[in-house]
Amino acid sequence: MSHSTSQSQIESHYDLSNSYYALWLDESMTYSAALWGGTEADPAGLADAQQAKYHRHLDLAGAPGIDGSHPDGFRLLDIGCGWGGMIRHALDTGRVTAATGLTLSRAQHSYFGATPRPNGKVLVESWETHQPEQPYDAIVSIGAFEHFVTADTAPEKRAGAYESYFRRCHRLLRPGASMSLQTIAYDGVAGTSGPVGAFVTGDIFPGSTLPRLVEIAAACDAYFSVEQVTSHPDDYAKTLSVWSARLTAARAQAEEIVGPDEYRRYRVYLKACEATFRRRAATLYRIGFRRRDEPLFR
Ligand SMILES: C[S@@+](CC[C@H](N)C(=O)[O-])C[C@H]1O[C@@H](n2cnc3c(N)ncnc32)[C@H](O)[C@@H]1O
């Protein structure tokens, strides 16, 4: 039984309007925290900070460098690929030779269809059912893990639901492969309680919730060793402040596309999330994993 956000819940958020998201995301249509590397949040720097984030994740996932060679090819899977920013980055920089993205959003899938790349493809399919013909060399997943358990999943089912993600990734990867994960997680608070949590994980992103680091560590343990964990609440606070500034600057067009109520709702959501990271109630993790070729069956 699936404990993930359903396709209709995903589409209620991500299929709102590609042209609306294009007003305030950067040109790569990346909808997750950028990597600012200590620089100040600046709308003019958002696109570069998003590419830097993609670069870091390809490092964590063991992709060859820009000048690296991959005589046998290097096949990447992006779980929760959004509008395809990572796939374009990975193929355009030559760090991979083929890239497949999974999303549950048909609007995102059709956006990628208008910005295609040779050897790149996006499927409207969940990781829960994805069965490639051959295993991948690496997996990245950025900003999607928040959808892999719902807020109303019973507490005793959460561990099994998260574990099933890592079990599936283990099957999807070749021996010796690495994988990266970027996810928001609760840090200073225990769970979804409180009006901000309920608004964001119930109303803005229906059917989603956040993990805690200890849940990720326990869920992956049989299948992956953790190679690196870093915590970046400032990266998300800065990204959200830039998105807010860009959305505010585009207010007239935004209201024309989605109406004044939806515009206001998004302004509140972006500001509320920024405050959540600034007070460290939640953080952003970037985690590198290495596949255990002999899983520790428990
Ligand atoms: C916040 S977006 C992040 C998109 C992209 N990684 C980025 O950084 O711009 C979350 C993505 O996860 C996808 N997603 C959620 N649940 C999924 C599932 N079970 N299988 C595949 N994709 C899923 C959504 O469709 C969406 O594309």
The ligand as an SDF file (V2000), in Angstrom:
LIG
                    3D

 27 29  0  0  0  0  0  0  0  0999 V2000
    9.2850   20.3970   -5.1090 C   0  0  0  0  0  0  0  0  0  0  0  0
    9.2600   19.5000   -6.6370 S   0  0  0  0  0  0  0  0  0  0  0  0
   11.0220   19.3810   -6.8960 C   0  0  0  0  0  0  0  0  0  0  0  0
   11.3350   19.2820   -8.3450 C   0  0  0  0  0  0  0  0  0  0  0  0
   12.8110   19.2630   -8.7330 C   0  0  0  0  0  0  0  0  0  0  0  0
   13.5360   18.1690   -8.1370 N   0  0  0  0  0  0  0  0  0  0  0  0
   13.4740   20.5720   -8.4390 C   0  0  0  0  0  0  0  0  0  0  0  0
   14.3480   20.6200   -7.5820 O   0  0  0  0  0  0  0  0  0  0  0  0
   13.1000   21.5650   -9.0810 O   0  0  0  0  0  0  0  0  0  0  0  0
    8.7570   17.8230   -6.1590 C   0  0  0  0  0  0  0  0  0  0  0  0
    8.6770   16.8250   -7.3060 C   0  0  0  0  0  0  0  0  0  0  0  0
    8.4800   15.5120   -6.7690 O   0  0  0  0  0  0  0  0  0  0  0  0
    7.6060   14.8020   -7.6210 C   0  0  0  0  0  0  0  0  0  0  0  0
    7.0580   13.6350   -6.9120 N   0  0  0  0  0  0  0  0  0  0  0  0
    6.3320   13.6240   -5.7740 C   0  0  0  0  0  0  0  0  0  0  0  0
    5.9980   12.3580   -5.4400 N   0  0  0  0  0  0  0  0  0  0  0  0
    6.5450   11.5480   -6.3890 C   0  0  0  0  0  0  0  0  0  0  0  0
    6.5680   10.1390   -6.6130 C   0  0  0  0  0  0  0  0  0  0  0  0
    5.9540    9.2820   -5.7900 N   0  0  0  0  0  0  0  0  0  0  0  0
    7.2400    9.6610   -7.6940 N   0  0  0  0  0  0  0  0  0  0  0  0
    7.8750   10.5040   -8.5480 C   0  0  0  0  0  0  0  0  0  0  0  0
    7.8920   11.8580   -8.3840 N   0  0  0  0  0  0  0  0  0  0  0  0
    7.2300   12.3650   -7.3280 C   0  0  0  0  0  0  0  0  0  0  0  0
    6.6030   15.8590   -8.0270 C   0  0  0  0  0  0  0  0  0  0  0  0
    5.8600   15.4520   -9.1470 O   0  0  0  0  0  0  0  0  0  0  0  0
    7.5470   17.0350   -8.2830 C   0  0  0  0  0  0  0  0  0  0  0  0
    8.0530   16.9250   -9.5960 O   0  0  0  0  0  0  0  0  0  0  0  0
  1  2  1  0
  2  3  1  0
  2 10  1  0
  3  4  1  0
  4  5  1  0
  5  6  1  0
  5  7  1  0
  7  8  2  0
  7  9  1  0
 10 11  1  0
 11 12  1  0
 11 26  1  0
 12 13  1  0
 13 14  1  0
 13 24  1  0
 14 15  1  0
 14 23  1  0
 15 16  2  0
 16 17  1  0
 17 18  1  0
 17 23  2  0
 18 19  1  0
 18 20  2  0
 20 21  1  0
 21 22  2  0
 22 23  1  0
 24 25  1  0
 24 26  1  0
 26 27  1  0
M  CHG  2   2   1   9  -1
M  END
$$$$
